[in-house]
Amino acid sequence: MIGTGLIQAATVFIPSLVIVALAFGSSDASLMLIPVVLTMAMGAPIIGRLLDSFGSRNIMFVGGIIMIVGLFIISIFSESFYPFIIGSILVGIGMSTAIGSPPRYIMLVESPPKERASGQALINLITSGGQLIGGALIGAVIGSYAGKLIGYEYAFIFMGSVALIMTILTLGLKSKDEQQKTSY
């Protein structure tokens, strides 16, 4: 969950990346968050429904792969408008699998009824910690390159690497059948 907070923090830097990479003005650059946010908003209810059919491990694994591809597209093709948009959409799809329903679904299924509220609170705390660390870490990477494009590219490559680790860790989750057998 710390990784999801780190990646959420990366999205805050998208407008400033767009200003540096695509020479947009600040108001136009802020609009470049729309693909990520809109995709997350549309993806969340769809992902929620898919959880029951495919299980959290499969959803989070596929979503992680999609997020990795999106983060690397943004870092590699940062100076090209359309690839940047495609990368942002992929990041939004991936984030809707890693941030919203799946972790909460896992917590609800794996926690005894008396501990579910505490589990949900723990998810929020850990994610918030990742956001705090992520903002500072990404800012430090970008700042160490004096706010130049290469710093943003390295920061998004780093976030792609974090997403890769998160995706590999999803393989340790229970399968849909195992989850149904052991749920409370």
N, C-alpha and C positions, 0 to 999 in steps of 0.2 A: 504494500500500500504506500510505502514511502516513494516508490518509483512512480506511482500514479500522480502523487503530489509534485514530484520533480517535473514530470511531463506537462502537468497543468501549468506549472510556472513558466515553462518554455513558451506557451502560447501568449503570455503577456509580452514577450519580446518580438512577436510577429510584426506589429506596426513599425517598430524601430528598425527591424531588419528590412522591411519594405522600403522605408525611407532611404536607407543606405544602398540597398541592392537595386531597387527599381526607380530611385529618384522621385518617389511620390511625395506630395505634400503631406503634412501630418493628418489632416482630416480625411484625405483619400486613403492614406495608409491604414487608418483605423478601420476602414471598411473591409480591409483584407482579412479581418477576423470573422466576417460573416460566413464564409464557407465552413470554417471549423465549427462555429457555434450552431449554425443551421443544421449541419450534418449530425452533430451530437443531439440536437433537439429532435430531429426526425428519427435518428437511429435508436434512441433510448427505448421507446415503446416497442419497436420491432425486436430489438435485442431481448427485451423482457419476455416477449412471446416465444422467441427462439430458445430461450433457456430451458423451457419445459420439454421441448422436442429433442434438443441435442446435448443438454447438460452444460454445466459451467466450464468444465475443462476444455471442451471443444470450442465453445464460443470464445473464451478468453485466449486460447491458442491462436485461432484464426484471426481474431481481432488484433492480437499482438503483432502478428505477421503484417497485417495491413498497416498498422501504426508504424512499424519499423520502416516499411517501404515509403510511407508518406514523409517521415522525418528525414530519411536519406534523400528523397527527391527534393525536399525544401533546401537541404544543405548543399546538394550538388548543383541543382538548377536554380539557385536563388536569384539569378539575374534574368530569368525567363518567366514572363507573366503566366502563361498557360500551364506550364509544368508546376509552377508555384501554387496555382489554384488547385490543380489535381492533387498535389501533395497535401495541401490543407484539407481537402475533402477526405483523403485517406486517413489523415491524422484524426479528424473528427469521427470517422467510423470506428477507428481503433480505440479512441478515448471513450466512446459510448459503451464499449465492451469491457474496458478496464476500470472505469470510474463509477458507473451507475449501478445497474441491477446486479450483475454477476457477483461482485464481492459481498454485497448485502444478502443476496440469495444464499451464498455459501455460509455466511455467518448465521443466517436464520436456520438453515438446515442442520448445521453442525453444532449449534448451541442448544443447551437445555433451555426450556421455556423461561425459567427464572433468570437466566443470564443473557437473554437476547437484547435487551435494552442496553446493557453494559457493552455487549459486543458491537452494537451499532455505534455507540459513542466512541469505542476504541478505534473503529475504522475512521471516523471523522478526525480524531486526534492524530492518528498516524499520518493520514493524508495531509492534514494541515501542517504537520511537521515537515513532510516532504516538500510542500509548497514553500515554506520558509527557507529550508535548506536550498531548494532549487533556485529560488529567486536570487539568493546570495551567490550560489555557485555559478549559475549562468551569467549573472552580472560580472562576476570576477573573471570568467573566461573572456567575455566580450571586452571588458575593461583592460585586460592584460594585452590586448591588441589595439588599444586606444580607440575602441568603437569602430574599427574598420571591418569591412565585410568578412574577412578571413576569421575574425573572432566569432561572428555570428555563425558562420559555417561550421567551425569547430564545435561550438556549443550545440548545434543541432545534430552533428555527428555523435557527440557525447550522449545526447538524449536518445538517439537511435540505438546506441550501445546499451543504455539503461533499459530501453524497451526490449532489446534482445535478451538481456538477462531475465527480465520479467517474464518474457514468453517462454524461455526455457524452464523457468520455475513452474509455469502452469502445467507442465507435464507431470508434476508431482501431485496434482489435484486428483481427487477421486473421479472415476468415470461416472456417467449418469446412473448406471445400474448400481454401482457401489454406493453412490450417494443416496439412492432411494432405499437401499437395504439398511443403511446405518443412520438415516435421519431420525430426528426426534419427532 
